[in-house]
Amino acid sequence: MRSRAPRLAATLTVAAVATLAAGPALGAAFSIFEQGTKAMGMAGAFTAQADDPSAMFHNAAGLAFMEEREIAAGVTYIRSLEADLVGLDPFPGAGYTAEQETLSEFPPHAYWVQPLASGPNVRNWTFGIGVNAPFGLTTEWEDPATFRGRFVSQMASLQAVDVNPTLAFEVTPNFGIGIGAIARFSSVELERHVPQFNPFTQTIADIATLHLESDLDNENFGWNVGLLHKATSRFTWGLSYRSEIEIEYEGDARLSQNLTGTPFDQLVRGQLPFDTDLPVETAISFPDTASLGLAYVVTPDVLVELDLNWTGWSSFEELSIVFPEGPLPNQTLPERYDDANHYRLGARFGQPASQWRAGVVFDETPQPEEAVSPLLPDADRWGFTLGYGHEGGVDFDVALMYLIFDERTRDQSFDDEPASNFFATYNQEAVLLGLTLGF
């Protein structure tokens, strides 16, 4: 019976790797582009405008044209309307259905802008600092103890917060540049069941619950840069880039035994380190992004902007897990994401004192079919937005976004990952409500 120990350890390691891959958590992989409500009302088409404090996220060069101190803070409420799967053969089986717990998340954003020098004969220097959460979200499945994907994922949460000091310079009255530093702080928390063949019942048994939680001080640093050119009184264009950031996580994995009521329990108990904190390490490469925006003033009360965003998701090629002190072997899980494009069209109507906005966005998924699973069932998606803003006294912006994901089916696996087969069709819808206050 001792020969089963390596097999149990290998099974557990595969489980741990698959669970850590669950950091991604909602459409457009695991990014959250909604970091300012004015921009959100125009579906994020804001690179060529960048005329409020959220310019620190959308295009740092926009700060160069801000002549007064500004403070803005807000939140985006993200709620799932539908998130379910229908199984396929051979597993979890045709006709099987499951639903996720309703997602309710509140990623915040806050910005402070301070002009450093301005005047008729002085080129503007402007400093700002922003705090936002551009990556994250959570997946959690209902009835986790009986969910047929419980060996893939029951719960997965990724949190990331950026602190982004930024400096911008007005090169000419019509051309600005901006550059910033990004400090990203991130954590992961994940849970799933571990399967193993029980020789006493000749069935697959839930031998353990695996819970992983990283420390709260995992961090790394990156940078961002932007250009904004007011080419004519009607036409403006902008470019923005944010660098890739890789974060190395350290934390603990803990196993809790699930009893089967057979002699197999004693065998498993003697071979796995239950109720013990096991040091674990992994890393996630957060992708770099680039944006090109073109804005045109149709009439004094109507502006239209078209943005093309690119995200370098190919940096998320694989995920490795390391147990630096054992007793489990290290392993690597392929992800093989592709770079992705995002297309945004937005319009605003009226003057700042009372302004309506609307927009549409199409996001390509970077996730190959072979990587789709209960960890992250991503898909191409469409977003439709409506927003309103008011300036005077306390400024405010509100926006509503409706997201609908294309139906996504997985019925094949990577050649080197035959054990990860979980075939299903996924459907998702979500709604986002944003609010930003400015002073």
N, C-alpha and C positions, 0 to 999 in steps of 0.2 A: 504493500500500500504506500510505501514511502515514495515510490516513483511518481506519485501524483503531485508531490509538492511543487516541482518546477512547472507543471502544467497549470496548477492553481495560480502560481505567481505570474505566469505569462498572461493568463486570463485577466487577472486583476490589472496588470499593466496596460493591456489593451483598453480596458474599461477606463482607466485613469486618463489615457491619452485622448480617447474619444470625448470624455467629459470636459477636459480642458479646452477642446476645440469648440466648446459651446459658448465661448465668449460672445461671438456674433449673435445678434438677437432680433433683428427685424429688417424690413426691406432695405435696398441699397446696401446690402451686407450689414455692417453694424455702424454706419455713420448716421449722424443727425445734422442735417444742413440748416435746420430752422434755428438760427441764433440771433434773430432780431425780427420783431413782428412787422415792421414796415416792409422789410424785404420779403417776409413770408407772405404778405398779402399779394405780392407780385410773383409768387411761385419761386422766390429766390433769385429772380432776374434783377440783380442789383450791383453787379461788378462795375458798370459804367456810371452809376449814380453815386453810391457809397456816400450819401450826404447826411447820415446820422451816425451816432457813436458805434453802431454795429459794423461800421467800415473796418474796424480792427479785425473782424472775421472775414468780411466779404472782399475788401480791397483797402489795404492800409493807406494807400495814397489819398483816399478821400479825406483823411484827417487834415491834409495840408490846406484845405480850403475852409476849415472851421475856425471862425474868428472869436468865438466866445466859449467860455467854460460850459461843458455839458455833462450831465450825469443821467444815465439811463439804466433801468433794471426791469427785468421781467421774467416770465416763465412760459414754457410751452407745455400744455397738457396733452399727452398722447394716450389715446384710448383705442383699444381694438374693438371692432364691431363684429368681426368674424375671423376665426383662426382655427381651422380644423383640417383633418385629413381623412381620406378614404383609402383603405388598404388594398394592396394588390397581391396576387400570388407570386412566389410561394409564401412570403411572410411580409406583413402580418396576416395576410389572407384577404381574398376578395370580399368586399362588403363590410369589412371591419371599419368602424368610424371612431374618431376621438376628437376632443376639443381642447384647446388651451384655456387656462384660466384667463379671465379678462385682464388685459394689460392696462395699467394705469400708472403712468410715469410723468414726472414733472421736472425735466431738465431746465435749469435756470440759466440766465445770462445777465451780466452787469458790466457797465462800461463807464469810464471817467475820462473826459477829454479836457486838456488844459493847454491853451495857446501859450507859447513861450516868448514869442516876439511877433509883433504885427504893427502895421501902420502904413501910411501912404508910400513911404520910401523904403520900407523894410519888407523883405521876403518873409513870409510866415514860417515859423517853426512851431510844430504842435506835438505835444506828448500825450499819450493815452495809455490806459491799462484796462484790459478786459479780462473777465472771468466767465467761462462758458463750459458747456459739456458737449463737445462735437461727436463723441462716440459713446455707445452704450445701449441700454435697454435690457429687457428680460424676457425669457421664454419659460413658461411653467405649464405643465400638462395636468388636466383634471384627473382625479382618481389615480394618483401616481402608483399606488401599490398594485393595481391591476392593469394599468396602461401597458399595451404590448410593446411600446417603445421605451419602457423603463430601463432596459439594458443599454439604450443609447443615451437618453437624457430624460430626467424628470424635471429638473430645474437648472437654469443657467442664467447667471447675472454678470454683466460687465459694466463697470462704472469708470468713467474717465473725465477728469476736470482739467482744463487748461487755464493757466495764468499767462497773459499775453501783453507785456509792455511793448509799446510801439512809438516810433518817432517818425514824423512826416515833415517834408520840406516842400514849400511852394517854389519850384524852380523858376517859373514864370507865372503870370496871372492865369494862364490857361493850362499849365502842366505841373503835376505834382508827383512826388515819389514818397514811398513809405516803406519802412523796414521794421520788423519786430522780432522778438525772441519768444519762444513758446516753452513753458515748463508744464509738462503733462504728468498728472498724478492718477494712478489707476489701480483698480482692484478687481478680482474675480471671485465668485462664489458659485459652486456647482454641486449637483447631487444626482446620483443614479444608482441603480441596482447592479449587482454583479452576478452573472449566471455561471453555473457549472453543472455538468452532467452528474446526476446522483445515481451511482451504480446499484443502490439498494431499491430504488423505485423505477429505474430505467427512464427517468424523465429529467428535464432541465429544471434545476432548482435555483431559487433566489438565495444565494448563500450569504450575501452581505449588502449593506448600504454603504456606498462610498461618498463621503462628503469632503470637498476640497474648498479651502478658503485661503486667499492670499493675504499677506500683510497689507496695511493701508498706506505704506510709504514707498511703494514701487513708483519710480519716476524716471524720466529722461527728458532730453531737451531737443528742440528744433528751432526753426525760424520761418519767417514769412516775409514776402516782399510784394509791393504793388506799384502800378503805374496808372495814372489817370490823366487823360488829355481831352480838354474841351476844344475840339478841333474847330468848331464854328459855334455860332449862337444856338444852333439846333442839334448838332451832332456831337456826341461824346463817346469815347471808347476807353476801356480799361482792361488791364491785365493783372492777375493776381496769382500767387503761387504760395503754397504751404508745404513744408518739407515732410518727408517720411520720418517717423519716430518709432524706434523699437524699444519696447519696455521689457525688461527681464523681471519676472515675478518670482518671489520667494514666499512660501507659505507652508501650510500643513495639510496633509491628507489623513483622514481618520476613517477606519472601518468599524462598522457595527454589524455584528452577526445577526442574520435572519435564520431562525430555527426552522428546520424541516420536520422535526419530530421523528427522525430516523437516526441510526448509528452514524450516518454521514456527518451529523453535526459535530461529533467528537473528532472525527478525522479532520474536518475543516478547521476546528478550533486549535488543533495542534500544529497547523501548518501556516496559518495567517496571523499577523500581529493585530488582533482586534483591540479596540479601545486604547490605541496608542497613537500619539501624534508622530507622523512620518514626514520629515522635511521633504519638500518637493519644489522643483524649479521648472519654469517654462518661460517662453517669450512670445510676444505678439508684435508683429510689424504693422503699425498703423500706417496707412498709405499716404503718399504725397498727393496733392491736388493742384490743379491749375484751372483758371477760369478766364475766358475772354467774353467781354460784354460790349454790346453796341446799343446805344440809346439815341432815340430821335424824338425831338419835340415836334409833334404834328401840328398842334395849335398851342397857344399860351396855356391852355387848360388840359392838354392831353399829351402824355409822353408814353412811348412804347419802347421796351427794351427786350433784346434777344441775347441770351447767354448760352455759351457752350462750356460745360464743365467736364474735366477729365480727372479720373481718379486712378492712381497707379496700384490697383489691387493685386497685380501680379507679384508684389512683394510678399503677399500672403501665400507662399508656396507650400509650406509644410509647417507642422507643429511638433515640437519635440518635448518630451517630458523626461526629467532627470530626478532620480532618487539619490542624492549625493551620499547618503549614509546607508543605502540599501533598505530593506532586504530584497526589493523588487528590481528587476532589470529595467534599463532605460529603453525607450522606444520612440519612433517617429511616425506621425500620421500625415499622409499627403492631403493638401487642400487644393492647390493648383488653380487658384483664382486667376481670372483674366482682368486686364485693364478695362475700364468701363467709361462710357460717355453719358452725359446727362444734358437734356435740352430744355431750356426754360424760356418761356415767353410771358412777359408781364406788361401791364398798362396801368397808368394812374390817371385820374380824372379830377380836375379842380385844383385849387390852390392849397398850400399847407394848412391854412386855417380850417379847412374842411375838405378832405380828399378821400375819394373812393379808389380802391385798387382791385385788380383781378389778374389771374394768371393760370397757366397750365404748365406742367412739367412732365417729361418722360424720363424715367431712370432705367438704364440698362442694369441688369444684374451681372455681377462679376463671377457668380458661382456656377461652376460646371454641374451638369445634371448628376454626375457621380457623387458629388459632395452634398446633395440635398438630403436632409434628414430631419428628425425631430429636434436636433440641435439648432439648426437654422434652415427653415424652408423658405429660401429667398426666391424672388422672381422679378421679372420686369414689372414696372408699375407706372401708373398714371396718377398725377395729382392735380386737383382743381382747387383754386383758392379764391377767396373773397376777403377784402380787408377795408378798414376805415381808419383814418388818422385825423387828429385835431391838434393844432398848435395854439397855445395861449394859456397863460397861467401854468398849470401842470399839463404838459403834453401827454397824449396817450395814443397808442396804436393798438388795434385789435385785428385779428385775422382768423379765418377758419379754413382748414384744408381737409379735403376728402381724398383718401388714398384707396385705390383699387388695384390689386395685384393680379397679374395674369395667372390663370390656373397653371400649376407646375407639377409635372409628373416625373418621378424617377423610377426607371425599370432596368437600370444597369449600374454596374459598379466599376471602380478602377480595377484593372487586372491584378494589381498587387494588394488589393484590399477585399478579397472575396468574403471575409468574415463580417463585413459591415453592411451586408444586404438588408435593407429595410425599404421595401418598395411601396410607394403610395402616391396619391394625388393630393395636392395641398391647395387650399383657397384661403385668401386673407383680404380683409378690408380694415381700414382704420380711419380715425378722425383726429385732427390736431386743432387745438384752440390756443392761440397765442395772445399774450398781453404784455405790453411794454409801457412803462411810465417814464417820462423825461422831465428833467428839471434844469 
